[in-house]
Amino acid sequence: MKTIADRAPVVFAGLPAGSWGFAVRVWLSLTLALYASFALELQSPSSAALTVAILAIATRGQGLERAGYRLMATAVGVAASITITGLFAQTGALLIVAFAVWIGLCIYKAGLVDGNRAYAATLGITTVAFVAIEQIDSPQNVFRAGVERGAGIAIGIVAVALVNDFLGAANYYPKVVAQLESLRTRVNEYASSTLDSTIKTTEIAATLLHDIVTLRSDISSLAWESSNGAARTAAARATMVELVFQLAVARVLHGYTVTDKAVLDYAKSRLLHGRADVLTCIDAIRSGTNPPHKWRTPFYRSHRIGIENGLRAATCFLMAAAVFVLTGWPQSAISLALVAVLIGLSATVPSARTFAIAAAVSSPTSFVLTGVLEFVLLDGVDAFPLLAICLAPVIIGLALAISLPNPIVSVLGRLNLIFVVAILGPSNPQNYDPQTFLLSGLFSCLATTLVLATQTLVPPLSTHRKLALLFDACRREFDTGTYWRDRRWSPEEATFFDATLIEQIVSAGGTSNSNRRELAAAMHDIGPTACRRPAAHCRSPHAVIRRINPAPCHVSVPSHQDLTSDRASIRKWKPEGKFK
């Protein structure tokens, strides 16, 4: 058989050609958006440029999905801005409270979804910040500001889409296929080791579940890439669900003693058929065809975590607003708007405090970069071609930083790109007033400092508290038996739902040594590996194997005392005595 070796990636100046292509596309998109905004004489062309900076994503599908959610969220945000301003414009401090309530609601909603859906929820904060909070002293301009911002965002989205299509931005599905292939290999190795009675720790299984489930937020972007993107999305979901169910069946056979040889044979047969189904689904992703089964991927939502995050975000905003009200600084509305934007963006990252520190570091760096760009490179330029040329080194350089694999450098590059565009505020004609530039830079630095200070005084939800809430969810699931949703979920889909809860526990740090016992109890109590009371056999190992083999079977399970001990381990795990 003849094989073709993979071509070595083309490297220029130490960076792959793909990174350079991404950086050039960002610069061209930003230039095109500004040109269209100037030609249409928009009052706020910087909105189009900011849209390009926010949508700077290397793959086509993810960029288009985020653009679609951005457009929808902007419409909702403009409607909210008009409503809040119309109801509370004459109420003074009550208007600030209304803004804080809206921010809390958006953060709460972001905690109940994942991926770009969470991003869309936080965009409701961004739109209200730039449309209503910036116009807090002139509420009569809210409607016009909303229309101008909506037009700028639409232009930015069209510019990104056109440039990505003409320059052939990479599709995302090949990366998804590679990740699923790697996960398939790991699941097969895990299943083979359990059948061979090789000891596998609970942490390994939990980490594997985490790696599978985290793809859920990414595969939705496949539907935006091409006409057969919906079929690819369905195939990717089916692959994930089948991998989770294979892992669950393997844990059933490893965790319990099966006394019937026929049951063991049927279980092995189920794993083999599952492996074939996974290969079929992965081929369906490549070819863009529908999978044999269109599984859903239900997602566990913790309302208690969402509420606590929303309350903290609203409190942080009120504290920052109180600082500006007490000081009475002029033009502080711009800084307060930026505070709201940063609070919203911090809800979509793993660590809000780390994000606040990165923003505090990026703001002075962006201030210096913008000063060099505006007063050294541009230096009074009013011709658009010269503006585009002078923007190139800064925009391309920051986009290259975004494309780097180092997450810290990538986040700093993205924040600097957004801050540079926001501080520069491209307009026609360009404003070269040093006083305006200094005020914009200083207020941006003040906003990031205030966000960091408020999050220090009112810290984000701690790991200990988050794990307590998630382990409590495990306990309640054990005590109440099956969810009412199980009536319309298949066993495979119900198993995936349980896996999403394990994924959130692992993401919160549940695999640490101090949480090993609680994680083992959670893994024991959830999904097909859980042995529940007779009234809740829907996802018990007995029920799983009965689905594998309709004939009567005998499975020896842990004693009731062991289950009571595992359940008690969750109930007794209380951080500082405050958890009930």
N, C-alpha and C positions, 0 to 999 in steps of 0.2 A: 504494500500500500504506500502511496506517495503522500508525504506530508509537506505542508508549507509552513515554514517558520514564521512566527510573528515578526513583523517589521519593528525595528528599534525606533522609538519615538524620536522625532526631529527636535533637537535642542538648539536654542539660540540664546546666547548670553546667560547660560546656566539654567534657563527655564524652557519647558516644553513648548512646542508650537501651539498646542491647545490653549495654554495660558495667554500667549500673545494674541491669539485670535479672539479670545474672550475680551481681553483688555481693549483691543481695537474696536470691537463691536460696541462696547460700552461708550467709548469716546464718540464714535460715529452716531450712535443713538442719541446721545446727549446733544451733539451738534445739530442733528436733524430736528430734534424737539425744539431747541432754541430758535432755529431758523423759521420753523413753522409758527412758533409763538410770536416772533417779531413780525412776520409777514401778516399775521392775522391781528396784530396790534393788541394782544392780550395785556391786561393790566398787571397780570402776575405770571410772567413767563418762567419765573423760578419754580413754580409748581410743576411744570413739565420737566424741568431739569431734575428736580427732586424725585419725581416719579421714576425717571431713568436710573438714578442712583440707588433707589430702593429696590428696583427690579433687576439689579445687576446679578443675574444668575447664569451659570455657564450653560445649562441645558435648556432646550426650547420648551419642553413640556412644563417644567417647573416655573419658568418665567411666565408663560402664558396663563397657567393656573393662578399664579399670584396676581397677575394683571387683572384677570377676571374678578377675583375676589376683591381686589383693590377698587375696581370700578363700582361693584355692588355696595361695598362698605362705605364708599364716599357718598353714594346716594342716601344711604341710611343716616350717615353722619350729618349731611347737610340738612336733612329733615329734622334730625334731633336738635341741631343748632338753632334752626328757625323756631322750633317749638319751645326750647328752653329759654331762648332770648325773649320770645313773645310773651311767655308766662311770667318771667322773673326779672325782666329788664329794669323795672322800677323798684325792686325790692332790696337793693343794696347787697348786704352780706348773704342774703338768701340765694342770690344768683350763684355765688361761689359754692354754696352748699349743693345747689342743683348740679353744678358741674362735677363736684366730688361724687355725688350719687351716681351720675352717668358713668364716671370712670370706674367706680366700684362694680357697677352692673356689667360693663364690658370685660373687666378682669375676671369676674365670676363666670361669664360666658366662655371666655378663653380657656378657663380651667376645665370646662366640660367637653372640649373638643381637642383635636390635635392637628398638627400640620398647618396647612395654609388656612384652614378654618379658624384656628386660633389666631393666626395672623390677621384675618379679616375682622375678628372681634376687636382686636386692639386698634385696628385702623379706624374704628368708630371714635376712639379717643383722639387719634391724630387729626381727623377731619374737624371734630368739634374744637380742638385746640387752635388750629389755624384759621377756622372760619368764625367761631364765636368768641373764644377767649382772647384772641388778638384784637377783636373789635369790641372788647368789653366796655370801652369808653365811648364807642359810637355804634350802638346796637342797630341803628337804622341802616348800616352798611352790611349787615350780616347776609342778607339775601344776595346782594351783588357779589360779595366776597365768595359765597358758596358757588354761584354760577361760574365765576372766574376760575375758581379752584377746580371745579368739575371739568371745565374746558381744558385746562392745563394738564390734568391727569389723563384725559382722553387722548390728547396729543402725545403725551409721553408714552402711553401704552401702544399707540399706533406706530410710533417711531421704533420702539423696541421690537415689535412684531415684524415690521418690514425689514429692519437690518438683520435680524436673526434668520429670516427666511432667505434673503438674498445672499447672505454670507454663509449659509449652511451651518447654523448652530447645531451642536451635537444633540442627538436624541438621548433620552434618559433610559429607555427600556434595555439597551445592552448592559448598562450597569446593574439594573435590577436583575437581569438574567444571571449575571456573574455572581451577585450576592446570593440568589436563590440556589444556584449550583453549589456554592460553598456550604450553605446551610443544609442542603440535601446530603452532602457527604458527611457532615458532622452528625446529622440525625441517624444516618445509616450506621455509622460507627458506634453511636450510643446504643442503638437497638441491638446491634450484633453483640456488643459487650454485655448487655443485660441478659440476652439469651444464653450466653456462655457463662453466666453467673459471675461475671467480673464486677467488682465493687465500683459503683459510680456514686459520687457524692451528690447530695441534694443541690449544692451550689452549682455544679456543672449543669444539671438539668435546668435550674432556674435561669442561669446565664444564657443557655441555649434558647429557652423560651423568650427571654428578653430580646435576643438578637433577631428572632423571627418576627415578633410582634412589632418591633420598632419600624419595620418596613411598611406597616399599615399606612402611616402618614405620608409616605413617599409615592406609593403606587397609584394614588388618585390622580397624580399629574400625568400619567400615561394616557388618560382619556383626552388630553388636550393636544397631544403631539400630532395625531393624524386621524384620518377617517375611521380607521380600525382600532383606535386607541381604547374605545370602550371594551372591545373584546380582549385586548391585552390586559386591561385592568381586571376584568373578570377572571382571566387565567392566572394572574398573579395572586389574586385573593384565594382562588381555589388551591394554589400551591401552598400558600401560607397555612391555610386551614388544615390541609392534609398533613403537612409536616408536624403541626402541633398535635394532631390526633395520633400520628404514628408515635411521637414521643410519649404521649399519654398511655397508649397501649403498652409500650415497652416498659414504662414504669409500673403498670399494673402487674405484668408478668414478673418483674424484678422484685416488687415489694410484697407480693403475696405468694403463698405456696399453692400451685395448681395441682390438684390430685388426679385430674382426669387427663389422660394423654391426648384424647381427641380434642379437648379444649386447647391444649398447647399447640396442637397441629393447626387448629383453626386460627389461633392467634398469629402463628408464623405465616399462615396463608394470608391473613389480613395485612400483615406488614409487607409481604411481597406484592400483593395487589396495590397497596398504598404507594410503594416505590414506583410501580409502573404508572400509576395515576400521576405522580409528581413529574415523571419524565414526559408524559403526555401534555401536562399543563405547561411545562417549560417550553416544549416545542410549540405550543399554541401561542405563547408570548412572542416567540421569534417570528412566527408566521402571521400573527395578528388574527387568529381565529378563536372562536369561543371554546371554552374547556368542556369536558364531559359533564361537570357539575358546576353550577353557578352558586358557590357558597357565599354567604354574607360574613362579614367580619365585625360582629358586635363588639362594643367598646365599653369598658367599665368607667363610669363617671362618678367621681366623689364630690357630691354637692357640699359636703362639710369643708373640704379643702378649698373648693371654689369660693365659698362664702367667706372663709377666713382670709384668703388672698384678696378678695374684693374689699373687705373692711380695712385691711392694712393699706391697700393702694389709696383708698379714699382718705384715710387719715394722713398719709404722707402728703397728698395734694393739699389738704387743708392746712397742714403745718407750713408748707412752702408759701401758700397764699397769705397766711398770717404774717410771715416775714415781710412780704412786699407791701401789705396794707399798713403795717406798723412803721416801716421805713418811709413810705410815701415817695419812693423813687419814680421819676418820670420814665415812660416807655417800659415799665416793668411788665406790661401785658405780654410782650414778646418772650421774655424770659419765663413767665408763668406758663405760656403755651408750650415752650420747650420742655419744661418740667413734666407737663402732662404727657407729651410725646414719649419722653424717656421712661416714664412709669409704665406706659403701654408696651413699649418695646421690651422692657425687662421681664414682662410676663411670658414671653415666647422663648426665653433662654433657660437653660438648666439652672443657672445660679444668678439670681437677681443682683446680689451684692457684687459678684465678680463683674457683671455687666456695668454696674454703677461705677466701679473702680476704672474699668476700661473707658467709660465715657468721660470720667474726670481727667484721665490721662490724654484722651484724644482731643478734648476741646482746646487746650492751649496749643497743642501741635497743629491743629487745624487753623487756629488763629494765625500762627506764624506762616503756614503754607499759603493761606489766603492773602496775607499781606504781601508775600513775595510775588504771588500771581498777579495781584491787582496793581501794586505800585512799582514793581520791578519789570515783570514780563509785559503786562498790558500798558501801564504807564500812560494812561490817557487815550488809548486806542479806541476809535469809534467805528472802524470797519469790521464787518462780520468775519471775513476770511482771516484777519489777524487775530480776532478773538478765538476762532476755532483752533488756529495754530498754537496760540499761547496756552490754551486749555489742554492741549495734547499731552505734554509731559506730566502734568499733575494728575489728570484723570487716568491716563494709561498706567502710570506708576502705582496709584492706589488700587486700580483694578487688578494689577499683577499681584499685589499683596493679598487681595481677597482670594485669588486662585491658589495661594500656597496651602499646602496640607497642614501647616501649623495652625491650630484653631485660634490661638491668641493673636498671632499676626493677622489672620484672616478677619477676625472681629475688629481689630484696630483699623485695618484697611477700610472695612465697610463703614465704620463710624466716622473716620476721617473724610471719606468721600461724601457722606451725607452732610457733615458739618461744613466742609469747604463750600459745597454748593449753597447751603443755607446762609452762611456768612457772606459769601460773595453776592448772592442775590442778583443774578444776571438780569439786566433790564435794557431797554432801548429808549433813550441812550443810557449807557452805563454810568452809575453814580460813583465818582471818585472822591467823594467828600471824606477826608480823614476822620472827622468827628463821628460820622455815621458808621464808618468801619470800626472805630474803636468801641462805640457803644454796642454794636452787634456782637463783636468778639467778647467784650467783657460780660455782657448779659448771657451769652452762651456758656462761658466759664462759670458764671454764678449759678446758672440753672443746673449744671452737672454737679457742682459742689453741694447745692441744696438737696438734690436727689440722694447723693451719697450720705449727707448728714441725716436726712429724715429716715433713710433705711438703716442707719446706725441706731437711731433712737427707737424706731419701730421696725425691728428686723423682720425680714421675710419669714415665712413659715419654716420652722426649724426641721432638720432631718428627723429628730426624735419625735416631734409632734406629728409629722406627716406619716411616719411609720406606725405610730400609735393609731392614727385614724384608719390606715390601710389594714392593719392587723385586726382592728375592730370590725372592719368590713368582712374579713375572713370569718371572724367569730359569728357575726350575724348571719352570714351565708350558711354556716354550719348549723346554727340553731334553727333557722327558719326553713331549712331544706331548700327546695328548688325555687327559683324565681318564677313569677308568673310568665315571664317572657319565654321560659322553656317550652311552653305549650306551642309556640310557633317557631321555635328553633330546632334544627336538627341536632343530634348528639355532637356532630363535628363542630357546628356553630356554637353550641353551648360550651364545648370544651375551649374553643378559642376565646370566648368571653372570659372564662376563668383565667386563661393565660394572660389576658390584658391586665388583670389585677396583679398577677405575679410580676409582670413586666414593670408596673409602677412601683412595686415594692423593691425590686432590684434597682431601678433607677434612683430610688430614694436612699440607697445604701444598705439594703436589706441583706446583702451577702457578707457583711462584715462579721468578724468572729463574735462580737457581742450580740448579734442578732441571729446566730446560727440556729439556735433552738426554735425561735419564733418562726424563722423561715421554713424549717423542716415541718413544723406544725401546719403552716399555711399551705405548703406544697402537699401535705397529707390530706388536708381538709377540702381542697379545691379540685374540681375536675374529675376525670375518670379515675384518678388515684385515690380519691376520697372514699372512705367507707362510711356511709351515713346510716341514719336510722332507717328501719324498713319503710317508713312513709316517704322517704326521699331517695328512691332507688334510681331516679332518672339518670344520674351521672355516676353511680357507684361502680366499682370494678365488676361486681356481679352482673350489673346491667350491661356494661360494656362488652363483657365476654359473652353474655347472652345474645347481644346483637351480632357478635361474631359467629356464634354457634346457637341457632334457635333451639337445639335440643337441650334438655335439662343438664346442668353441670353442677359441680361441687367445687367451691372455692373456699379455702380456709382463710379467714381474715383475722386481724388483731382482735383481742378481747375488748369488751366494753370498758374495762378498767383502763386499758392503754389509751383508748380514744378519749376517755374522760380526762386522763392526765394530759394528753396533747391539747385538749380544749382548754384546760385550766391554765396551761402555759401561756396562752394568749391573754386570758382574762387577768392574770397576775402581772402582765407586763405593762406597768403604768409609769410613765415618765414623771418623776418628782411628785407623785401622788395626786396629780391633777387630772389624770385620765379616768373617765368613767365609762 
